[in-house]
Amino acid sequence: MSRQLWIFVIIAYAITWPIVFGLYFLYTQNRISLDQLNILYCFGSAGPFLAAIITSAVCYKNAGVRALLDTLRPGLINKKAFYLSLTPLCLFVLGYLLYPLFTGTSFSFGTTKSQFSLSTPESYVGWGLPFVSYALLEELGWRGFALPHLQTRYSALTSSVLLTLVWGLWHLPFFLWRFQFSVGMISGFFFGLFVGTIILTAIFNISRGSVLAAIIFHLTNNIASAFDKQYIVAVISTGFVLIAAYLLMKYKPVNLADVERSSFHLKTNRLVANRNTINTT
């Protein structure tokens, strides 16, 4: 990885991990409740966002910050990327329709309330706030900064593998109280993250570098996956695997898009997005 990318990763971890570990310590000391922990954890997701801004400003000055923020322009999103970004909602609807086949009863919000222990205003905030905060604050870092820097040296698929490792390890403190760690759990988590990363890489590249499209996918995935931990999320996960496989077969690992993968190059102290269309015939 490049020096700039290492700086970004170090800053992202240095911001997020102390926040999350510190909050978890307060929770173990009964200084904050579980619902409060869920709410305050959202501040930890600011790490990638702040790291991208800081690293761009330090390494590329104002031109770097402008290039980074330019990835949020709505005009970058094309129809293909927009439709892909909404696939979590389509899979949620499919899971909702199939739910009675798995359980013999129709899905109700009572299942969500039971699974996520929703009973107080704080619990609802802690359940819903991460939908927005994780999507908005993570993607400018992972897709806006890290992915295009990786893609200056590596193919889209290799970049996705490397980003999965960095992104996955960054998540670990968030799971201190949520899972019993095991080889199976960790393998499943990283596989699911890898599948999602492939789709996000394709969305980013198909849109020629739209972080906003990636945010929409991340947001809709967070929402779609937060109503049922068992059957609906299984349908969504299976759908993602099929979508990722389709994208790899259709667009190939080099670009994961019908245009050249989006990468950033430093030229005359400016970041320039590489968005040249390639011949796919």
PyMOL commands that set and color helices and strands:
alter all, ss='L'
color gray80, all
select helices_A, chain A and resi 3-28+34-70+74-76+79-85+87-103+109-115+121-150+156-175+183-206+211-224+231-255
alter helices_A, ss='H'
color red, helices_A
select strands_A, chain A and resi 263-267+270-274
alter strands_A, ss='S'
color yellow, strands_A
deselect
rebuild
show_as cartoon
